[in-house]
Structures are given as C-alpha cells and as structure tokens.
C-alpha cells in the first residue's frame, strides 16, 4: 500500500509529458537496462515490460527513445518507452534535397 501511495504521489509531482533520451544499455537476457534523459546524467531504470513496441521488446545502446518517468522503489523508472524515428536519407523530404542552379 505504501508503494502505491508513493507512486501516486510521484505522478502528481511530475509533468507527465513525454521525455526523450538514449538507451545507455539493455540486457535482453535479464530484461532490463538503463536510459539517460536528454540533457541529464541520471540513469533511469528500463524494464522490458515498459517497452511499447510491436514484436520482441528490446532496446539497443544509443537508440533514441521517448518515455515517461515515475518514481520507483529504488529510483526513477522509464515507462511507456517508445522508439523515436531518426530521419535518414531514405525518409528525408524532397525539399531537403533541393539544389539551386544558376
């Protein structure tokens, strides 16, 4: 019961907007790893059950992700973890490839 009250209170204290960051490391065999929020040094615990992706739920070191943050029993946890699509040459808009001729 105490844990539920603490979790509820932490939700009230935080802005529940999505944060972004990068995966520090993730161990598939153990089902957990850590994420660093952009601009901050603190590690956020990431459990495979908090990953919101289709298929096998895993993360790769350096992967850009979005997430929400809650207070867990031993520190901050990332929840509702999703991948952020990083634009590549194949997905760039035609305007970004425009050339100027003279």
WOCOR-V754363 format. One record per pair of residues at least 12 apart in sequence whose C-alpha atoms are under 7 Angstrom apart, sorted by the first residue. I is the first residue (numbers start at 1). J is the second residue. If there is no record, write none. Layout:
BEGIN
I;J
I;J
END
This chain:
BEGIN
7;71
7;72
10;70
10;71
11;70
16;68
17;68
18;66
18;67
18;68
19;37
19;66
19;67
19;68
20;37
20;38
20;65
20;66
20;67
21;35
21;36
21;37
21;38
21;64
21;65
21;66
22;35
22;36
22;37
22;62
22;63
22;64
22;65
23;35
23;36
23;59
23;60
23;61
23;62
23;63
23;64
24;36
24;61
24;62
25;60
25;61
26;59
26;60
26;61
28;58
31;47
31;48
32;46
32;47
32;48
33;45
33;46
33;47
34;46
44;76
44;77
44;78
45;76
45;77
45;78
46;77
46;78
50;79
50;80
50;81
51;80
51;81
51;82
52;80
52;81
52;82
53;82
64;83
64;84
65;81
65;82
65;83
65;84
66;81
66;82
66;83
66;84
67;79
67;80
67;81
67;82
68;80
END
